[in-house]
Amino acid sequence: MSPSLSSYPTRLAILTLLSATTVYFFYKSRRHLFKRLTSLNPNPKTPKGKIFFISQTGTSKTLAKNLHSLLNLNGFDFDLVDPKDYEPEDLHKESFVLIIASTWENGKPPSNAGFFIDWLNESVDDFRVGSLLLSKCKFAIFGVGSGSYGETFNAVARDFSKKLRKLGGVEVLAVGEGDVDEGNLDEVFGEWSKRVIGVLSNLGENGGYMVNGVGDGSEDEVVSEGDDDDDEEDDDEFEENDEESGIVDLEDIAGKGPSRKKGVGDKLVNGKLNGDIVNGEKEMVTPVIRASLVKQGYKIIGSHSGVKLCRWTKSQLRGRGGCYKHSFYGIESHRCMEATPSLACANKCVFCWRHHTNPVGKSWTWKMDDPLEIVDTAIDLHTKMIKQMKGVPGVKAERLSEGLSPRHCALSLVGEPIMYPEINSLVDELHKRRISTFLVTNAQFPDKIKLLKPITQLYVSVDAGTKDSLKAIDRPLFGDFWERFLDSLKALKEKEQRTVYRLTLVKGWNAEEVDAYFNLFSIGKPDFIEIKGVTYCGSSATSKLTMENVPWHSDVKEFSEALAKKSNGGYEVACEHVHSCCVLLAKVDKFKIDGQWYTWIDYEKFHDLVASGKPFTSKDYMAPTPSWAVYGAEEGGFDPEQLRYKKERRHKSSRKENGS
């Protein structure tokens, strides 16, 4: 044997080398075996997670339910949890948490998360808790808010993210941000949900650890979209292989239309595709909002206006009766055009009959269309819709011919018409065509009311009698909403033409505020007060109203009579339209002459007065009210020249009138 191999150090070195080689090959064989086993079971069961919904009106809860269904369909086991029923002390035991969080008034969380957030705040500030409490908990958060609220937009979701990270939680996705004002909340949430599934898939494939830059469970990492060039490629591949991988798209669960994929160069910013900027000016009606409104039957005019055929227009074309304005003011419903020059609004009312599919804003910040173009296009689209009624049973040639020449325009379709900067020019264009104007404003723009030229009849929505209830019902964007509301009533008082308070009664919300409503009478001193029961428009994620909140006509009558009694003869109940669950109070000293009501309008006289350019008042164009429209008449406000048609209803209802 060579001397060099016989020495002890040499033998030791050879033995060490052989041992290391044996260990290395053993490790490689075990790793290869693990990969083979993993390939046979590519989706091992991941630890059960939690989905928390922090919701006030139900929007976040609905999204959370959809996500829960989506995760279950893709093999991920999660519990759907209301935080008010959860013990926060157990949060450190969770392995994966998803939070869908709404931001409520002034950037505060909804009430169902009160205790949860108090615990979180206390834990962050308690030095005894430490920054590793949630080190084993991975989480992702999606915020639901309104971009119109500025700095507080999705404040709750961002605060949750910050606090959980401070306690050691591992954020596996950047905070998703949905804007309810943009009309594409489902789409934005769907994209975020896909990313959640991608993260969960990676978690399962790697034995509980995150890869691809998402986080390995040992560091407090937050990954934003676009941090890595490879991320977009991975997302595209993920979308293309949805069908092959068995992943079910959220849009399919919700029953929505096909999702709109991002195009080359498109960038998603806070849920807004390219910010919706066109030629340097922001479009009020984005493609997503436009699609939603068109689906509801709107005809969109330009970039911010709309027109729609009212069901009462169709009804009177068929000789089946007109709307309450026909009974109260003598309009011809089949010749009435329902339109708006501004689809945007400054409120998010709980009873919004458009389910908040329209934009919101505090001021006009959008591209503006010409008023002449808006009026011409509105009339053109309206007459086309009227022509489509030809051949419908009950529609006679004479009535159809009259309908092709609109004589009234209800500027109350949706949104806030008075926001449109050229509202006076638009009204002028309508009056030039001898089309009367009925404009409704939501009492948040008093200066606009002051500047408004004479119109046929000006309405102010008075949705509540107190500051607190107005805030709860209208959910206004303005912080000084109450002051704006009162100033709007004061501005109404200065108008010489016909003015109206429009009250919408919602049982359980404002139907008991008789005294509070009466106290507002002296501020605006309106000619008329319309009192109408809220119309239930079906379920909505943005409203908690049900059929139980809809008053009966007897409830509306009782409320109206109580208000009239409070006025000590200043107002009396003048008209009613039973079908619309609507009652009219009128000023006695103006509109009741020798026992005869004069709530109807002499429209030809009105247009002559406008054309004269001379000052005039509401008394100058009033007309006598027919007996069938007067309160208490057996016709109930139904025109006897029309043929009453009652639909047969087969659905069940738990509501009972007068306890019967």
C-alpha positions in Angstrom: 0.0 0.0 0.0 1.2 3.5 -0.8 2.5 5.4 2.2 0.2 8.2 1.3 -2.9 6.0 1.7 -1.8 4.3 4.8 -1.7 7.3 6.9 -4.6 8.0 9.3 -5.5 11.5 8.0 -5.8 10.2 4.5 -8.2 7.4 5.5 -10.3 9.8 7.5 -10.6 12.2 4.5 -11.7 9.3 2.2 -14.3 8.1 4.7 -15.7 11.7 5.1 -16.0 12.0 1.3 -17.8 8.7 1.0 -20.2 9.6 3.8 -21.0 13.0 2.3 -21.6 11.3 -1.1 -24.0 8.8 0.5 -25.9 11.5 2.3 -26.2 13.6 -1.0 -27.6 10.7 -3.0 -30.0 9.7 -0.2 -31.3 13.3 -0.2 -31.7 13.4 -4.0 -33.6 10.1 -4.0 -35.9 11.3 -1.2 -36.6 14.6 -3.0 -37.3 12.7 -6.3 -39.7 10.4 -4.4 -41.5 13.5 -2.8 -41.9 15.0 -6.3 -43.4 11.8 -7.6 -45.9 11.6 -4.8 -46.8 15.2 -5.2 -47.4 14.7 -8.9 -49.9 11.9 -8.1 -51.7 14.3 -5.7 -51.2 17.8 -7.1 -53.7 19.4 -4.8 -53.2 18.1 -1.3 -55.8 19.5 1.2 -54.8 22.9 2.5 -55.6 24.0 6.0 -59.2 25.2 6.4 -59.4 29.0 6.1 -61.8 31.8 7.1 -63.6 34.4 5.0 -64.7 37.4 7.0 -67.3 39.9 5.6 -67.4 43.4 7.1 -70.6 44.7 5.6 -73.2 47.4 6.3 -75.7 47.1 3.4 -74.8 43.6 2.2 -72.4 44.4 -0.7 -69.4 42.8 1.0 -71.4 39.9 2.4 -72.6 39.1 -1.2 -69.1 39.2 -2.5 -67.9 37.0 0.3 -70.6 34.5 -0.4 -69.6 34.4 -4.1 -66.0 33.9 -3.1 -66.9 31.1 -0.7 -68.8 29.3 -3.5 -65.9 29.8 -5.9 -63.3 28.4 -3.5 -65.5 25.4 -2.7 -65.9 24.6 -6.4 -62.2 24.7 -6.8 -61.5 22.4 -3.8 -60.5 24.9 -1.1 -62.2 24.5 2.2 -63.2 27.8 3.9 -65.7 28.9 6.5 -67.8 32.0 5.9 -67.7 34.1 9.1 -69.5 37.2 10.4 -66.9 38.9 12.6 -69.5 39.8 15.2 -69.8 36.0 15.9 -66.0 35.4 16.0 -63.6 35.4 18.9 -60.6 37.5 17.8 -58.4 35.8 20.4 -58.4 32.8 18.1 -57.0 34.7 15.1 -53.5 33.4 15.8 -54.7 29.9 15.3 -55.8 30.6 11.7 -53.6 29.6 8.8 -55.3 31.6 6.0 -57.7 34.5 6.3 -59.6 36.4 3.6 -61.3 39.6 4.5 -63.9 41.5 2.4 -64.3 44.9 4.0 -66.6 47.8 3.3 -65.8 51.3 4.4 -68.8 53.1 5.9 -69.4 56.7 7.0 -66.3 58.9 7.5 -63.9 56.1 6.8 -65.3 53.9 9.7 -66.1 50.2 9.6 -69.6 48.7 9.6 -71.0 47.9 13.0 -70.6 44.1 12.6 -66.8 44.5 12.9 -66.8 46.8 15.9 -65.5 44.3 18.5 -63.1 42.7 16.0 -61.4 46.0 15.2 -61.3 47.1 18.8 -59.4 43.9 19.7 -57.1 44.5 16.7 -56.3 48.1 17.7 -55.7 47.1 21.4 -53.4 44.2 20.3 -51.3 46.5 18.1 -50.8 49.0 20.9 -50.1 46.3 23.5 -46.3 45.7 23.8 -47.0 42.4 25.6 -48.6 40.9 22.5 -45.6 41.3 20.3 -45.1 41.5 16.5 -45.1 37.7 15.9 -48.6 36.9 17.2 -50.0 36.2 13.7 -46.7 35.0 12.1 -48.4 31.7 11.1 -51.4 33.4 9.6 -51.5 34.3 5.9 -54.1 36.8 4.7 -55.5 38.8 1.8 -58.0 41.7 1.9 -60.4 43.2 -0.6 -61.9 46.6 0.1 -65.3 47.8 -1.0 -65.8 51.6 -1.1 -66.8 54.7 -3.0 -64.1 56.7 -4.7 -66.3 59.8 -4.3 -65.3 59.9 -0.6 -61.7 60.8 -1.4 -59.2 60.1 1.3 -61.4 57.7 3.1 -61.8 55.5 0.1 -61.4 51.9 1.3 -59.8 53.1 4.5 -61.1 50.1 6.5 -59.4 47.6 4.2 -56.1 49.5 4.2 -56.2 49.8 8.0 -56.9 46.0 8.4 -53.9 45.3 6.2 -51.6 47.6 8.2 -52.7 46.2 11.6 -52.5 42.6 10.7 -49.0 43.1 9.3 -47.9 44.8 12.5 -49.0 41.7 14.4 -46.8 39.5 12.1 -49.5 38.4 9.6 -48.2 37.5 6.1 -50.0 39.4 3.4 -50.0 37.3 0.3 -51.7 39.8 -2.0 -51.9 43.5 -2.2 -55.1 45.0 -0.9 -57.7 44.7 -3.7 -59.8 47.9 -4.1 -63.3 47.9 -5.5 -65.1 51.1 -6.3 -68.9 50.8 -6.3 -69.2 54.0 -8.3 -67.5 52.6 -11.3 -70.1 49.9 -12.1 -67.4 47.1 -12.4 -67.2 45.9 -8.8 -68.0 42.2 -9.8 -65.3 42.3 -12.5 -62.6 43.8 -10.3 -63.5 41.4 -7.4 -63.4 38.5 -9.9 -59.8 39.3 -10.9 -58.8 39.5 -7.3 -60.5 36.2 -6.5 -58.5 34.5 -9.3 -55.3 35.7 -7.7 -56.4 34.3 -4.4 -56.9 30.9 -6.0 -53.5 31.1 -7.6 -51.9 31.8 -4.2 -53.8 28.9 -2.6 -52.8 26.6 -5.4 -49.1 27.5 -4.9 -49.6 27.0 -1.2 -50.9 23.4 -1.7 -48.2 22.5 -4.3 -45.4 23.5 -2.0 -46.3 22.0 1.3 -47.6 25.1 2.8 -45.0 27.5 1.6 -45.4 30.4 -0.8 -43.2 30.7 -3.9 -42.8 32.9 -7.0 -42.2 36.0 -4.9 -45.5 35.8 -3.0 -44.0 34.9 0.4 -42.5 31.9 2.0 -44.2 32.2 5.4 -41.1 33.5 7.1 -41.2 37.2 6.1 -43.8 39.9 6.2 -44.1 40.5 2.5 -46.6 42.4 0.5 -46.6 41.9 -3.3 -48.2 44.5 -5.5 -49.3 44.1 -9.1 -46.5 44.8 -11.5 -43.7 44.2 -8.9 -42.3 41.4 -11.1 -42.5 41.3 -14.9 -43.3 37.6 -14.7 -46.5 38.3 -12.8 -48.4 39.5 -15.8 -47.3 36.4 -17.8 -48.4 34.1 -15.0 -51.8 35.9 -14.8 -52.3 35.6 -18.5 -51.4 31.9 -18.5 -53.8 31.5 -15.5 -56.7 33.1 -17.4 -56.1 31.1 -20.6 -55.9 27.8 -18.7 -59.0 28.4 -16.5 -61.1 25.8 -18.4 -58.4 23.1 -18.5 -57.5 23.5 -14.8 -61.2 23.3 -13.7 -61.2 26.7 -12.1 -64.7 28.2 -12.2 -65.0 31.9 -12.9 -66.8 34.1 -10.4 -68.8 35.7 -13.2 -70.4 32.4 -13.9 -71.5 32.0 -10.3 -73.0 35.5 -10.1 -74.8 35.1 -13.4 -73.2 38.2 -14.8 -72.1 38.9 -18.3 -68.7 37.9 -19.7 -65.7 39.5 -17.9 -63.7 42.2 -19.7 -60.0 41.1 -19.9 -57.3 43.7 -19.7 -55.9 44.6 -23.1 -52.3 45.2 -24.0 -51.1 48.4 -22.3 -54.2 48.6 -20.1 -53.6 49.3 -16.4 -56.0 48.7 -13.6 -55.8 51.5 -11.1 -58.1 51.2 -8.0 -60.5 49.2 -10.1 -60.5 51.7 -12.9 -59.3 50.8 -16.4 -57.0 53.5 -17.5 -58.9 55.9 -15.2 -61.5 56.2 -18.0 -59.9 59.3 -19.5 -60.8 60.1 -23.1 -59.1 62.9 -25.1 -58.0 64.4 -21.8 -61.5 64.5 -20.4 -63.1 62.0 -18.0 -66.2 60.2 -19.3 -69.0 60.1 -16.8 -70.4 56.9 -18.3 -67.7 54.3 -18.5 -68.1 51.3 -20.8 -69.0 49.1 -17.8 -71.6 51.6 -16.5 -72.9 52.1 -20.0 -73.4 48.3 -20.5 -75.2 48.0 -17.1 -77.6 50.9 -17.9 -78.3 49.8 -21.4 -79.2 46.3 -20.0 -81.8 48.1 -17.8 -83.4 49.7 -20.8 -81.7 53.1 -20.9 -80.8 54.8 -24.1 -77.5 56.6 -23.4 -77.0 60.1 -24.9 -73.5 61.2 -25.5 -71.3 60.8 -22.4 -73.6 61.7 -19.5 -77.3 61.8 -20.4 -80.0 59.3 -20.8 -83.6 58.7 -21.8 -86.0 55.8 -21.1 -89.6 54.9 -21.9 -91.7 55.0 -18.7 -94.1 52.2 -18.1 -96.9 54.8 -17.7 -96.2 56.1 -21.1 -96.7 52.6 -22.4 -99.8 52.2 -20.3 -101.6 55.3 -21.6 -100.6 54.5 -25.2 -102.6 51.3 -24.6 -105.5 53.2 -22.9 -104.8 51.6 -19.5 -104.4 54.7 -17.4 -101.8 57.4 -16.8 -99.3 58.1 -14.0 -100.0 60.2 -10.9 -98.9 63.4 -12.7 -101.8 62.8 -15.1 -104.2 62.8 -12.1 -102.5 65.6 -10.1 -101.4 68.0 -12.9 -103.0 66.9 -16.1 -100.0 65.7 -18.1 -100.6 63.3 -21.0 -98.5 60.3 -19.9 -98.3 58.9 -23.4 -96.6 62.2 -24.5 -94.2 62.4 -21.6 -90.4 61.9 -22.1 -88.4 60.7 -19.1 -84.8 61.9 -19.3 -81.8 63.3 -17.5 -78.8 65.4 -18.6 -76.8 64.0 -15.7 -76.7 60.3 -14.8 -74.5 61.3 -11.8 -75.8 62.0 -8.3 -74.5 63.3 -4.9 -76.5 60.7 -2.9 -76.6 57.0 -2.5 -80.1 56.6 -1.3 -81.2 53.3 0.3 -84.3 53.2 -2.0 -82.4 54.1 -5.2 -84.5 52.4 -7.9 -81.4 52.1 -10.1 -79.5 50.1 -7.5 -76.6 52.6 -7.7 -75.6 51.6 -11.2 -75.1 55.3 -12.0 -72.0 57.4 -11.1 -71.8 59.7 -8.1 -69.9 62.9 -7.5 -69.9 66.2 -5.6 -69.3 68.4 -8.6 -69.1 68.3 -12.4 -65.7 66.9 -13.3 -66.6 65.2 -16.6 -66.6 65.9 -20.3 -69.7 68.0 -21.1 -72.0 67.6 -24.1 -73.9 70.3 -25.9 -77.5 70.9 -24.5 -79.0 71.2 -28.1 -77.5 67.9 -29.0 -78.8 66.3 -25.8 -82.4 67.5 -26.4 -82.4 66.6 -30.1 -81.0 63.1 -29.4 -83.4 62.5 -26.5 -86.4 63.3 -28.6 -85.1 61.2 -31.5 -84.5 58.2 -29.2 -87.8 58.7 -27.4 -89.8 58.7 -30.6 -88.1 55.6 -31.9 -89.1 53.8 -28.7 -92.7 55.1 -29.2 -92.7 53.7 -32.7 -91.8 50.3 -31.4 -95.2 50.3 -29.6 -97.0 50.0 -32.9 -99.0 46.8 -33.2 -99.0 46.3 -29.4 -102.6 45.3 -28.3 -104.6 48.4 -27.2 -102.4 51.0 -28.9 -104.5 53.1 -31.3 -103.1 55.0 -34.3 -104.3 58.4 -32.9 -102.7 57.8 -29.5 -99.5 56.6 -31.1 -99.4 59.6 -33.4 -99.7 61.9 -30.4 -97.0 60.0 -28.6 -94.5 60.8 -31.4 -94.8 64.5 -30.4 -93.7 64.7 -26.7 -95.2 67.6 -24.7 -93.8 66.9 -21.3 -90.3 66.1 -20.0 -89.7 64.6 -16.6 -86.1 65.4 -15.7 -86.1 62.8 -13.0 -85.0 59.6 -14.7 -81.9 59.0 -12.5 -79.1 61.1 -11.1 -79.1 64.8 -10.4 -80.2 66.9 -13.5 -79.3 70.2 -11.8 -75.6 69.2 -11.7 -75.4 69.7 -15.5 -73.7 73.1 -15.9 -75.9 74.0 -18.9 -79.2 73.0 -17.3 -80.7 76.4 -18.1 -79.9 76.1 -21.8 -81.3 72.6 -21.9 -84.6 73.8 -20.3 -84.7 76.6 -22.8 -84.4 74.1 -25.7 -87.3 72.1 -24.3 -89.5 75.2 -23.8 -88.8 76.4 -27.3 -90.4 73.1 -28.5 -93.3 73.8 -26.1 -92.3 70.8 -23.9 -93.1 71.3 -20.3 -90.5 70.6 -17.6 -90.8 68.7 -14.3 -87.4 68.8 -12.7 -86.4 66.9 -9.5 -83.4 67.8 -7.4 -82.0 66.0 -4.4 -81.5 69.2 -2.3 -77.7 69.2 -2.2 -77.0 72.0 -4.7 -78.8 75.2 -3.3 -76.8 77.6 -5.5 -77.9 75.7 -8.6 -81.5 76.1 -7.5 -81.1 79.8 -7.1 -79.7 80.1 -10.7 -82.4 78.0 -12.3 -84.7 79.7 -14.8 -88.5 79.3 -14.6 -89.6 75.8 -15.2 -93.1 74.3 -15.2 -92.7 72.6 -11.8 -89.7 72.3 -9.5 -89.4 69.4 -7.1 -87.1 69.0 -4.1 -86.7 65.5 -2.6 -87.4 65.7 1.1 -86.5 62.1 2.1 -86.4 62.7 5.9 -87.4 65.2 8.5 -84.2 65.1 10.7 -80.5 65.2 10.1 -79.8 61.7 11.3 -82.6 60.0 9.3 -81.6 62.0 6.2 -78.0 60.8 6.6 -79.2 57.2 7.0 -81.6 57.2 4.1 -79.9 59.4 1.4 -76.3 58.5 2.4 -75.0 61.8 1.0 -71.5 62.5 -0.1 -71.3 66.0 1.3 -70.2 66.4 4.9 -72.4 69.5 5.2 -75.4 67.7 3.7 -77.9 69.0 6.2 -77.0 72.6 5.7 -77.2 72.1 1.9 -80.5 70.5 2.4 -82.0 73.4 4.4 -80.5 76.0 2.0 -82.1 74.2 -0.9 -85.5 74.5 0.8 -84.9 78.2 1.4 -83.9 78.6 -2.3 -87.2 76.9 -3.3 -89.1 79.5 -1.3 -87.9 82.3 -3.6 -89.2 80.6 -6.7 -92.3 82.2 -8.3 -93.3 79.1 -10.3 -94.8 75.9 -9.0 -92.8 74.2 -6.3 -93.1 70.7 -4.7 -91.8 68.9 -1.7 -91.4 65.2 -2.7 -91.7 62.8 0.3 -90.9 59.1 -0.1 -92.2 57.1 2.8 -90.2 54.1 4.0 -91.7 52.1 6.8 -89.2 51.7 9.6 -87.1 54.6 8.4 -89.1 57.9 8.1 -92.8 57.1 8.2 -93.1 58.2 11.8 -91.6 61.7 11.4 -94.8 63.7 11.0 -93.7 66.5 13.3 -90.2 66.7 11.9 -91.6 66.9 8.3 -94.1 69.6 9.3 -91.3 71.7 10.8 -89.8 71.9 7.3 -92.9 73.3 5.7 -92.2 76.9 6.8 -88.7 76.8 5.4 -89.6 76.2 1.7 -93.3 77.0 1.7 -93.9 74.7 -1.3 -97.1 75.0 -3.4 -97.6 71.2 -3.2 -96.4 68.2 -1.1 -96.3 64.9 -2.8 -96.3 61.9 -0.5 -95.5 58.6 -2.0 -94.8 55.1 -0.7 -91.4 53.8 -1.5 -91.3 51.4 -4.5 -89.7 48.1 -3.9 -87.4 47.4 -6.8 -86.1 43.9 -5.9 -83.2 42.8 -3.9 -79.9 44.7 -4.1 -76.5 44.4 -2.5 -76.6 48.1 -1.8 -79.9 48.3 0.1 -81.5 46.5 3.0 -85.0 47.3 2.1 -87.6 44.6 1.8 -91.4 44.5 1.0 -91.9 45.1 4.8 -90.6 48.7 4.3 -93.3 49.5 1.6 -96.3 51.3 3.1 -99.9 50.6 2.0 -101.9 53.3 0.4 -103.9 53.5 3.7 -100.6 54.3 5.5 -99.8 57.0 3.1 -103.3 58.5 3.4 -103.0 58.5 7.2 -99.6 60.2 7.1 -100.9 62.8 4.7 -104.0 63.6 6.7 -101.9 64.0 9.8 -99.6 66.5 8.0 -102.5 68.4 6.7 -104.0 68.6 10.2 -100.7 69.9 11.5 -100.8 72.8 9.0 -104.0 74.2 10.6 -105.7 74.8 7.2 -102.6 75.9 5.4 -102.6 72.7 3.3 -105.3 70.1 2.5 -105.3 66.7 0.9 -106.2 67.6 -2.7 -105.6 64.5 -4.9 -104.7 60.8 -4.8 -103.5 58.1 -7.2 -104.2 54.8 -5.5 -102.3 52.8 -8.1 -99.1 54.7 -7.4 -99.7 54.8 -3.6 -99.4 58.6 -3.9 -101.2 61.5 -2.3 -101.0 65.3 -2.9 -101.3 68.1 -0.4 -101.9 71.6 -1.9 -101.9 75.1 -0.5 -105.4 76.1 0.2 -105.0 79.9 -0.3 -103.5 79.4 -3.8 -105.1 76.4 -5.4 -108.6 76.1 -3.9 -111.0 78.7 -5.2 -114.7 78.6 -4.2 -114.3 74.9 -3.1 -112.8 73.9 -6.5 -109.2 72.6 -6.6 -106.9 74.0 -9.3 -103.9 71.6 -9.2 -103.9 71.0 -13.0 -101.7 73.1 -15.4 -102.7 75.1 -18.4 -99.6 74.1 -20.5 -100.3 76.3 -23.4 -100.6 79.3 -21.1 -97.3 78.4 -19.4 -95.4 78.3 -22.7 -97.0 81.7 -23.7 -95.8 83.2 -20.4 -92.3 81.8 -20.9 -92.2 83.2 -24.5 -93.3 86.6 -23.3 -90.2 87.0 -21.2 -92.3 88.8 -18.5 -92.4 87.7 -14.8 -95.2 85.3 -13.9 -96.3 83.1 -11.0 -97.8 79.7 -10.4 -101.3 81.3 -10.2 -101.0 82.4 -13.8 -101.1 79.0 -15.4 -103.2 76.8 -13.1 -106.3 74.9 -14.3 -109.2 73.1 -12.6 -108.8 69.6 -11.3 -111.4 67.1 -12.6 -113.6 65.5 -10.0 -112.2 61.9 -10.5 -108.8 63.1 -9.5 -109.9 64.8 -6.2 -109.1 63.1 -2.9 -111.8 60.7 -1.8 -113.4 60.2 -5.3 -114.5 56.7 -6.0 -112.2 56.5 -9.0 -109.1 56.8 -6.7 -107.4 59.1 -9.2 -108.0 56.7 -12.2 -109.1 58.5 -15.4 -112.6 57.1 -16.3 -111.8 57.6 -20.0 -109.1 54.9 -19.6 -109.8 51.2 -19.3 -108.6 49.8 -16.0 -106.4 46.7 -16.3 -105.5 44.6 -13.3 -102.8 42.0 -13.5 -103.5 38.7 -11.9 -100.9 38.1 -9.1 -99.9 34.6 -8.1 -97.0 35.3 -5.8 -97.4 34.9 -2.0 -97.0 37.9 0.3 -96.6 38.0 4.1 -97.8 41.6 4.2 -101.3 42.3 5.6 -103.1 45.6 5.4 -104.9 47.0 8.4 -104.2 43.8 10.2 -106.5 41.7 8.0 
